[in-house]
């Protein structure tokens, strides 16, 4: 069972940047596609970005395209989310999850981490 731990959240002003990290346990990390999701209180969890197992393919929600970049380092069992040009509406708890491929992780993700809070002030 792969366990995921997110970190890197915090408070930032609008227009600023943050880089989130998601560290995975186990030796099978490199066989899974990974995704980032976010959830604001009172709203449903929504997909933000995904990356294939080898890192060659990525997918983004329209709301973050051009501002967020997902990447991974399989040697470090870690996936990242670089967030630039942050907006107050990006405020949420950010979670990582895994799946068999990009489609699976974006639609039926599993193995949720505990999340990391991102707050963007105006």
N, C-alpha and C positions, 0 to 999 in steps of 0.2 A: 504494500500500500504506500503510495507516494504522499508524503505530507508537505504542505506548502506554507511558507511563512512570508508575509508581505512586510515591507518596511519602506521608509523614505517619505512618508506623508508629513504634512505640516501646514503651517499658515503662511500664505504668500499673497502679495498684492496682485491685483489684476495686471496682466501683462508680463508677469514673472514666469519662472520656470521651476519645475521640480522633476526629479528622477526617482521613480519607484523601482524597487527591487522585489523579486519573489524568489526565494531560495527553496529548492526542493530537496527532499531526502531521497535516498535510494539510488540504484544504479541504472534505472530504466528511464530517467528523465529525458534522455536524448531520443527516445522512441515516441514521445508524445508531442502533439501540437499543444500550444499554450495560449491562453487568452486572458485578457484583462476586462473586468466588468466594473460597474459602479452603481451605487444605490444611494439615493437621497432619501431621508426619512419621509415616509408616507408615499413613496413611489416604488414602482417595481425595479428590480435589478435590471440594468441594461448593458448590452454588449458595447465594448469600446474598441478593442483591437485583438487580433490573433496572429499567430506566427506558426508556420509549419515546423515539424520536428527538426529538420535540417536547417531551418532559418531562411530558406530560399523564397518562401512565399509569405505574404502578409495580407491582412484584410483590416479595414477600419470602418467604424461607423461614420456616417456623413458628418455628424456633429463634431468629430475630432480630427477628421482628415485634413492633412496639411499642417496640423499643429502638434499632434502626438506621433511618436515613433516607437514601435515595439521592436525589441531585439533580444537576442539570447546568447548565452555563452554556455555551451553544453559541457565544457571542461569544468566549469564552476557550478553546474546545476542551477543556473540562475537565468531568469527572464526579467527584462527591464521595460519600463515605460517612461520614455522621455516626454515630458509635457511642457510645451512652450506656449507663449501667448495665452496664458491661462485667463479664464473668464470667471466671474462669480457663479455662473451656471455650471461650472465644472466642479463645484463643491459637492462632495459625496464621500462615502466610504468606498475605497477601491479594493477589489478582490482579484486574485488570480485563480485560475482553474485549468484543467487539462482535458484533452480529448484525443481521440484516435487520429483525427485530421482537422484541418481548419473548419470544415463544415460542422463536424461533430462538436468541436469545442465552442463554436459560436452559437449552436442551437441546443445542445444537451451536455453542457459542461459538468465536470465532476471534480471531487477532491478539493472543495473550496478551502482557502486559507481563512484566517480570522479577520483580515481586512486591515487597511490603514487609512486614516482620516486625512482628506485633503480639503482645506478650507481656503477659498480665494476671496479676499476682501476687495471691495470696490473703492 
